[in-house]
Amino acid sequence: MNSKANSTLKAVLDVILHENPATQDEIAEKLGLSRRYVTKLLQPMVKRGVVRRAYILDLKKFDEFSEMFQEKSSREHAGSYLIKEMLSNMAEHVSKQFDMSFESFEIYDKELANKALEMDYISNNMHEKVRSSVDTVISINPYSEFSKTMVFSEVAYDLERIADHTCHIANFVVNGCYEVEGEMVDILRAMFKTSKKMLEYSMKAFLNEELDLKDKVMDYEEKIHDLQKKALNKMAILMAEDDIVDKDRSTYYLSLSKVVKAFERIGDISVEIVDASGEFYRNIPRTTTPEHFRRLAR
């Protein structure tokens, strides 16, 4: 296969990997190719079991010919490389969902909040793609060292959980009755920036084996919980000054407390991801002590 065909095949496989197409027509339309050409490229892949209908890559078999793309490092299994790429794309998408959710909160824009909520469908789909790919690899050879890619499924699930927590922020805007007081917004903005950094560093640690970033994640973890206390104290003051007998106001404070909790949980899940990195690369056992009790012990 010539280099141009290789490049096109790689593009087709990327669509299968990341876009979850149901038909070859979808692949052809996405890439601006004819359906006949897509069929021609995929026929050898389907015959060899590399591509399964409809349409999933068998990452184990992909390893047999992946050198034609010259993209994986010598120390990484091709399947590992591809799933990491999927996780990288998922992390980028979830990060954008997080940004959009908080922006909608800051400017109290319901249309933007609804767009952020729509992004959650893609987050869920990305998680399912990672899970299916990992299951495929392990079912082929459950006793290989690559079977530890179960951790990939866990990290994808963690990213999906983070996406779910960003929905609490967007839902506040969609369902809320009132905009948030300025000083409270400032505290929540600090929580957003802190938890966003924790997510960024934890994924760098996992995807790039940058395990020294754990110290930064843990420093930010202290900050996020200090900010959480500050936010809850501020909310208690506002509630004391307000008439919370009113049902709408009670619902408002309940929803606001979920927003505060969302930032805290995103931070905690980021700690879980960085702990998974240590286990994945260095076989450092993860603690079984819940995060809440670990904080009490410090």
Secondary structure, 3 states (H helix, E strand, C coil): CCHHHHHHHHHHHHHHHHHCCCCHHHHHHHHCCCHHHHHHHHHHHHHCCCEECCCEECHHHHCCCHHHHCCCCCCCCHHHHHHHHHHHHHHHHHHHHHHHHHHHHHHCCHHHHHHHHHHHHHHHHHHHHHHHHHHHHHHHCCCCHHHHHHHHHHHHHHHHHHHHHHHHHHHHHHHCCCCCCHHHHHHHHHHHHHHHHHHHHHHHHHHHCCHHHHHHHHHHHHHHHHHHHHHHHHHHHHHHHCCCCCHHHHHHHHHHHHHHHHHHHHHHHHHHHHHHHHHHHHCCCCCCCCHHHHHHHC
